[in-house]
Amino acid sequence: MIEVHVLASGSDGNCTVIECDGEAIMIDAGVSCRKILSLMDQEGVDRDVVKAILLTHEHSDHVVGAGATARKLGVPVMCNPATFSQLSLGNVDYIPFDTADPFDVAGFHVTPLPTSHNAIEPNAFLTQKDDKSILLATDTGKMTFQIEAALKMADIAVIESNYDNKMLADGPYPVALKRLIGSERGHLSNVDCANAIRRTMSDSARQLFLAHLSKTNNIPDLARDTVSEITGIRRLKIDCLEFPGDTRTLKA
Protein backbone atom coordinates (compact mmCIF):
# COMPACT_ATOMS: atom_id res chain seq x y z
CA MET A 1 0.00 0.00 0.00
CA ILE A 2 1.19 3.51 -0.85
CA GLU A 3 0.45 6.25 1.67
CA VAL A 4 0.41 9.92 0.67
CA HIS A 5 0.83 12.17 3.69
CA VAL A 6 -0.15 15.76 2.85
CA LEU A 7 1.57 17.69 5.64
CA ALA A 8 1.10 21.21 4.27
CA SER A 9 -0.57 22.58 1.16
CA GLY A 10 -1.34 26.20 0.38
CA SER A 11 -0.11 29.75 0.46
CA ASP A 12 1.80 29.25 3.72
CA GLY A 13 3.81 26.24 2.64
CA ASN A 14 3.76 22.87 0.91
CA CYS A 15 5.12 19.47 1.93
CA THR A 16 4.03 15.93 1.06
CA VAL A 17 5.52 12.54 1.99
CA ILE A 18 4.86 9.48 -0.19
CA GLU A 19 5.57 6.23 1.65
CA CYS A 20 5.56 2.51 0.82
CA ASP A 21 7.25 -0.56 2.32
CA GLY A 22 9.22 1.40 4.89
CA GLU A 23 10.72 3.91 2.46
CA ALA A 24 9.51 7.37 1.52
CA ILE A 25 10.24 10.51 -0.46
CA MET A 26 9.36 14.03 0.61
CA ILE A 27 8.10 16.37 -2.10
CA ASP A 28 8.82 20.00 -1.24
CA ALA A 29 9.70 21.37 2.18
CA GLY A 30 8.00 24.74 2.23
CA VAL A 31 7.65 25.18 5.99
CA SER A 32 10.32 25.16 8.70
CA CYS A 33 12.19 21.99 9.59
CA ARG A 34 10.70 22.09 13.08
CA LYS A 35 7.18 22.33 11.64
CA ILE A 36 7.81 19.51 9.16
CA LEU A 37 9.04 17.19 11.91
CA SER A 38 6.04 18.09 14.07
CA LEU A 39 3.63 17.40 11.21
CA MET A 40 5.35 14.08 10.47
CA ASP A 41 4.87 13.09 14.11
CA GLN A 42 1.24 14.21 13.90
CA GLU A 43 0.66 11.91 10.90
CA GLY A 44 2.67 9.04 12.33
CA VAL A 45 5.44 9.24 9.70
CA ASP A 46 8.72 7.73 10.93
CA ARG A 47 11.58 10.14 10.25
CA ASP A 48 13.88 7.26 9.29
CA VAL A 49 11.77 6.23 6.28
CA VAL A 50 12.40 9.42 4.29
CA LYS A 51 15.25 8.83 1.82
CA ALA A 52 15.24 12.03 -0.26
CA ILE A 53 13.64 15.46 -0.60
CA LEU A 54 12.39 16.28 -4.12
CA LEU A 55 11.75 19.91 -5.03
CA THR A 56 9.27 21.16 -7.61
CA HIS A 57 10.70 24.69 -7.96
CA GLU A 58 12.53 27.41 -6.09
CA HIS A 59 9.72 29.48 -4.53
CA SER A 60 10.00 29.81 -0.76
CA ASP A 61 6.66 28.16 0.04
CA HIS A 62 8.17 24.98 -1.43
CA VAL A 63 11.80 25.12 -0.29
CA VAL A 64 12.21 27.24 2.84
CA GLY A 65 12.76 24.21 5.08
CA ALA A 66 14.55 22.00 2.56
CA GLY A 67 18.15 22.57 3.63
CA ALA A 68 17.58 22.19 7.36
CA THR A 69 15.27 19.20 6.91
CA ALA A 70 17.72 17.44 4.59
CA ARG A 71 20.50 17.87 7.17
CA LYS A 72 18.29 16.82 10.07
CA LEU A 73 17.11 13.66 8.29
CA GLY A 74 20.48 12.98 6.64
CA VAL A 75 19.00 12.75 3.14
CA PRO A 76 19.84 14.31 -0.24
CA VAL A 77 17.97 17.07 -2.02
CA MET A 78 16.89 16.28 -5.58
CA CYS A 79 15.86 18.83 -8.21
CA ASN A 80 16.83 19.88 -11.70
CA PRO A 81 20.06 21.92 -12.05
CA ALA A 82 18.21 25.09 -13.05
CA THR A 83 16.17 25.01 -9.85
CA PHE A 84 19.22 24.23 -7.73
CA SER A 85 21.00 27.26 -9.19
CA GLN A 86 18.33 29.48 -7.59
CA LEU A 87 18.62 27.96 -4.10
CA SER A 88 20.71 28.68 -1.02
CA LEU A 89 20.28 25.51 1.00
CA GLY A 90 23.64 25.43 2.78
CA ASN A 91 25.59 22.21 3.05
CA VAL A 92 23.39 19.48 1.56
CA ASP A 93 23.93 16.41 -0.57
CA TYR A 94 22.54 17.26 -4.02
CA ILE A 95 21.40 14.77 -6.65
CA PRO A 96 20.31 16.33 -9.96
CA PHE A 97 17.67 15.06 -12.35
CA ASP A 98 16.44 16.26 -15.73
CA THR A 99 12.80 17.25 -16.10
CA ALA A 100 10.89 14.61 -18.11
CA ASP A 101 13.57 11.94 -17.50
CA PRO A 102 12.36 9.23 -15.07
CA PHE A 103 14.55 8.05 -12.20
CA ASP A 104 14.31 5.61 -9.29
CA VAL A 105 14.60 6.59 -5.63
CA ALA A 106 13.53 4.86 -2.40
CA GLY A 107 11.86 2.09 -4.36
CA PHE A 108 9.72 4.51 -6.37
CA HIS A 109 9.80 5.22 -10.11
CA VAL A 110 9.53 9.00 -10.39
CA THR A 111 8.90 11.09 -13.50
CA PRO A 112 9.32 14.88 -13.23
CA LEU A 113 6.76 16.56 -15.48
CA PRO A 114 7.06 20.16 -16.77
CA THR A 115 4.63 22.71 -15.41
CA SER A 116 3.87 26.26 -16.55
CA HIS A 117 4.76 28.68 -13.74
CA ASN A 118 6.80 31.81 -13.10
CA ALA A 119 9.84 29.83 -11.96
CA ILE A 120 13.03 28.88 -13.74
CA GLU A 121 12.20 25.21 -14.52
CA PRO A 122 9.24 24.04 -12.45
CA ASN A 123 7.91 20.50 -12.46
CA ALA A 124 5.28 18.18 -11.04
CA PHE A 125 5.96 14.56 -10.06
CA LEU A 126 4.36 11.29 -11.12
CA THR A 127 5.39 8.66 -8.56
CA GLN A 128 4.78 4.98 -9.33
CA LYS A 129 5.16 1.69 -7.49
CA ASP A 130 3.35 -1.67 -7.48
CA ASP A 131 1.08 -0.65 -10.39
CA LYS A 132 -0.10 2.42 -8.46
CA SER A 133 0.44 6.00 -9.65
CA ILE A 134 0.48 9.16 -7.54
CA LEU A 135 0.39 12.57 -9.24
CA LEU A 136 1.36 15.71 -7.38
CA ALA A 137 0.84 18.72 -9.65
CA THR A 138 0.68 22.27 -8.31
CA ASP A 139 1.99 25.70 -9.32
CA THR A 140 0.99 25.61 -12.95
CA GLY A 141 -1.08 28.11 -14.89
CA LYS A 142 -2.21 25.51 -17.41
CA MET A 143 -2.43 21.76 -17.75
CA THR A 144 0.55 20.62 -19.82
CA PHE A 145 -0.18 17.55 -21.91
CA GLN A 146 2.24 15.54 -19.77
CA ILE A 147 0.37 16.42 -16.57
CA GLU A 148 -3.01 15.74 -18.16
CA ALA A 149 -1.85 12.30 -19.30
CA ALA A 150 -0.58 11.56 -15.79
CA LEU A 151 -3.83 12.84 -14.26
CA LYS A 152 -5.80 10.35 -16.35
CA MET A 153 -3.77 7.38 -15.08
CA ALA A 154 -3.36 8.47 -11.45
CA ASP A 155 -4.79 6.42 -8.59
CA ILE A 156 -4.33 9.46 -6.34
CA ALA A 157 -4.24 12.95 -7.84
CA VAL A 158 -3.04 15.84 -5.69
CA ILE A 159 -3.86 18.67 -8.03
CA GLU A 160 -3.84 22.44 -7.73
CA SER A 161 -7.09 24.31 -7.19
CA ASN A 162 -5.55 27.63 -6.21
CA TYR A 163 -8.18 30.34 -6.61
CA ASP A 164 -11.78 31.22 -7.23
CA ASN A 165 -12.11 33.54 -10.22
CA LYS A 166 -14.44 36.01 -8.50
CA MET A 167 -12.47 36.09 -5.27
CA LEU A 168 -9.28 36.82 -7.18
CA ALA A 169 -10.92 39.55 -9.27
CA ASP A 170 -12.52 41.24 -6.26
CA GLY A 171 -9.65 40.63 -3.86
CA PRO A 172 -6.88 42.85 -2.47
CA TYR A 173 -3.99 41.87 -4.74
CA PRO A 174 -2.48 44.46 -7.13
CA VAL A 175 -3.70 44.22 -10.72
CA ALA A 176 -0.34 43.00 -12.00
CA LEU A 177 -0.29 40.13 -9.48
CA LYS A 178 -3.88 39.19 -10.33
CA ARG A 179 -2.91 39.00 -14.00
CA LEU A 180 0.10 36.82 -13.23
CA ILE A 181 -1.91 34.41 -11.08
CA GLY A 182 -4.57 34.11 -13.77
CA SER A 183 -2.05 33.69 -16.60
CA GLU A 184 -0.59 30.52 -18.09
CA ARG A 185 2.49 31.05 -15.87
CA GLY A 186 0.44 31.43 -12.71
CA HIS A 187 -1.91 29.01 -11.00
CA LEU A 188 -4.91 26.80 -11.77
CA SER A 189 -8.31 28.13 -10.76
CA ASN A 190 -11.03 25.93 -9.28
CA VAL A 191 -12.71 25.91 -12.69
CA ASP A 192 -9.48 25.00 -14.53
CA CYS A 193 -8.85 22.20 -12.07
CA ALA A 194 -12.40 20.88 -12.42
CA ASN A 195 -12.28 20.95 -16.21
CA ALA A 196 -9.00 19.01 -16.20
CA ILE A 197 -10.50 16.40 -13.89
CA ARG A 198 -13.60 16.15 -16.09
CA ARG A 199 -11.54 15.72 -19.27
CA THR A 200 -9.55 12.87 -17.74
CA MET A 201 -12.35 10.92 -16.09
CA SER A 202 -12.41 7.15 -16.68
CA ASP A 203 -14.04 4.04 -15.30
CA SER A 204 -11.21 3.40 -12.83
CA ALA A 205 -11.45 4.85 -9.33
CA ARG A 206 -9.32 7.91 -8.64
CA GLN A 207 -8.86 9.73 -5.36
CA LEU A 208 -8.87 13.51 -5.70
CA PHE A 209 -7.15 15.94 -3.40
CA LEU A 210 -7.34 19.68 -4.12
CA ALA A 211 -4.03 21.32 -3.29
CA HIS A 212 -2.33 24.69 -2.90
CA LEU A 213 -5.54 26.58 -2.10
CA SER A 214 -4.94 30.31 -1.70
CA LYS A 215 -5.78 31.61 1.77
CA THR A 216 -6.76 34.96 0.19
CA ASN A 217 -8.51 33.92 -3.01
CA ASN A 218 -10.17 30.61 -2.17
CA ILE A 219 -12.19 28.72 0.44
CA PRO A 220 -12.08 24.92 0.87
CA ASP A 221 -15.86 24.54 0.62
CA LEU A 222 -15.98 26.71 -2.50
CA ALA A 223 -13.20 24.74 -4.19
CA ARG A 224 -14.91 21.41 -3.51
CA ASP A 225 -18.32 22.72 -4.56
CA THR A 226 -16.96 24.08 -7.85
CA VAL A 227 -15.14 20.87 -8.73
CA SER A 228 -18.17 18.78 -7.76
CA GLU A 229 -20.57 20.88 -9.82
CA ILE A 230 -18.45 20.79 -12.99
CA THR A 231 -17.38 17.14 -12.78
CA GLY A 232 -20.49 15.55 -11.27
CA ILE A 233 -18.30 13.89 -8.63
CA ARG A 234 -19.89 13.76 -5.19
CA ARG A 235 -18.52 16.47 -2.93
CA LEU A 236 -17.65 13.91 -0.24
CA LYS A 237 -15.26 12.28 -2.73
CA ILE A 238 -13.22 15.49 -3.09
CA ASP A 239 -10.78 16.25 -0.30
CA CYS A 240 -8.51 19.15 0.72
CA LEU A 241 -6.93 20.61 3.84
CA GLU A 242 -9.40 22.65 5.88
CA PHE A 243 -7.27 24.90 8.10
CA PRO A 244 -3.64 25.71 9.02
CA GLY A 245 -2.06 22.69 10.68
CA ASP A 246 -4.55 20.28 9.09
CA THR A 247 -2.99 17.16 7.55
CA ARG A 248 -4.26 14.23 5.56
CA THR A 249 -3.19 10.67 4.66
CA LEU A 250 -4.45 9.12 1.42
CA LYS A 251 -3.96 5.42 0.66
CA ALA A 252 -3.74 3.48 -2.60
N, C-alpha and C positions, 0 to 999 in steps of 0.2 A: 504494500500500500504506500502511495505517495501522499505526504502531508504538506500542505502549503500554509505556512504560518504568516499571515499578514500582520506585521507588528506595528507598522505606521503607514499611512497612505493619505496624502493630501498636501495642502499648502505649507504645513509646518514640518513636513519631513516624510520620507518614504523608506521603508525597509521591509523586505520579505525573505523568509527562509523556506527553502524547499528541501524536504527531508525524505529519505527512504533507506531502509536497511542499515540504520546507524550511521549514515553519512549525509551531509547536507551542504548546500551552497546558500550564501546570503546574496540577495540581489539588492544593491544600493544600501547605503548606510547614512541616511539623511537626517539623523538625529544624533545626539551625543552618545559616546560609547557607554556612559553610565546608564542612559535611558535605554539603549539597545539591550544591554545585559539585564536590566530590570524587566523589560518587556519579554525577553526570552524566558526568564524565570516565571513570569506571569502565565506564559503559554506552555510551560513545561518543556522547553527546548533545552537539551543538554548542550552546554557550551563546547564540549569536546567533539560533537558531531560535525560542526562547521569546518569545512576544509578549504574554502576560498570565498572571497568577496568579489562579486561581479558588479561592475558599474555601468549604468546605461549612458550617462553623460556627466558633464562637469558641474552642473548647477548645484548650489550649496544644499538644497533640500533633498539631494540624492547622495552627497559625498561628505558632508561636514564631519561625520563621525568615522569615516572609512579608515583613515590612518591610525587613529587610536584603537579602534576596534580590531584592525588587522594585527597590531602589535599585541594587544591584550590576549587575543585568541591564538596568536602564533600562526597566522595563515597568510597566504599571498593575496594581493589585489590583482584582479584581472580586468583589463579594458583595452580598447584599441589604442594604438600609439598616439593618435591625434587627441583623444580625450586625456590620456596621461600627460601630454605636454601642457595641458591647462591646469594641472593639479599641483598642489603643494601638500603632500601627505606626510612628509618627513621620511624617516627611515623605514621603508616597507619592502618586502619582497614583491617584485612586479613581474607578472606573466602576461605578455601581450597576446592579443588575438586580432584577426582581421574580420571586420564586419562582413557577414554573409558566409564565412567559412566555418563549418561546424568543428567542434572540438569536444573532448571528453574530460570530465573532471568529477571527482567524488562519485563515480559510478553512473553519472548522468551524461547523456549526449545532448549538447547544448548548441543551438544555432542562433547567433546574433543576427537580428533582422533590422534593416535600416528604417528609421523613422524620419519624420519631417518636422523639425523643431529648430528653434533659434539657438543651436549649440553646434560645436565644431564637427562632430561626427556621431550623432546620437543613435542608439539602437534599442530595440526590444529584445526579449529572449524567449525562444521556444525550447523548453526543457523536456527531454523524453527519457523514459525508462520503463521497461516491462510493458511495452505496448500502450503506455499512457503518455499523454502529451499535455504539458502545462504552458500556457501562453501568458506572459506578463508584458503588456504593451501600454505604456503611458507616454506622456509628453510627445504627442504628435498632432499636428494640425490637420492631417488627412490620413486615411487608411492607405498605406502603400500596398501594392499587390502582394508582397511577401507576407505582410501582417494579415491581410484578409484571408490568404490561403491557410495560414497557421490558425487563424480564428475558426475556420470551418472544421479543422481536424481536432481542435483542442478538447480535451476532457474537462479541463478547468481553464476558464478564460478570465484573467484579471485584466480588465480593459478600462481605459480612461473614459470617464464621464465628467469632465472638468467643470463645465459651466452651463447654466441656463441662459438662453439667448436674451430673454427680457431682463433678467437680473444683471447680466453684464452690461447691456445697453443703458439701463437706468442707474447703474451703480456708481461708486465714487472714483473709479480709476480714471486717469487722464485719457483723452481721446486716443493718443498714439498707442498707449498700452492696450486699450480695448481693441484697436485695429490689429495689433500684433497677436493678441490672444485668439482673435477670431480668424486669423489668417491661416494659410497652409503651413506656416512655420510656427504655429502657436499650439493650441490645445484642441481636443475633441469636445464638442458640446454634447449635452444629453441627447439631442436629436441625432447628431452625427453617429454617436455610439449606438443608439437604437437602430438606426438604418443599417449600420454595418452588421449588427447581430442578426437583423431580419434577413439581410442578403445571404448570410452564411448558415442559415438554419438547415438542419437535416434531421433524419429520423433518429440518429443516435443522441443519447442524453448528453447534455453539456451543462456544467455548473458555471454560473455567471456571477462575477464579483465586480462591481463598479468601483473604480479606483481613482485616486488623485482628485477627489472632489474639492473644489475651491471653497474655502471658508467664507469668502466674500460674495461669490457669484453663484452659489449653489446651496441646496439643502438636500440631505439624504432622501427624505420622503419624495421630494420633487423629482430627483434623479430616477428613483425607482418607478414612480408613477409614469414618467415620460417614456421610459424604456418599455414598461409593461403595455402602455397604450399603443405604442407603435408596433411592437413585436407580437402582441397577443399572448405573451408569456405571463403566467400568474405572478403577481407582485411578490408573493411569498417565496418564489423561486429566484428572486433577484436580491443579492446581498450587497452590503457595503458597510464600512465603519460608520458608527453613529455619532461618536463624540471623541474629543481628545483623550488618548489613553485607551480607547477601545481597541481590541485585537480580535482576530478571527483565525480559526484553523479549518481549512477545507481538505477533504480527503477524496482520493481517487484510487 
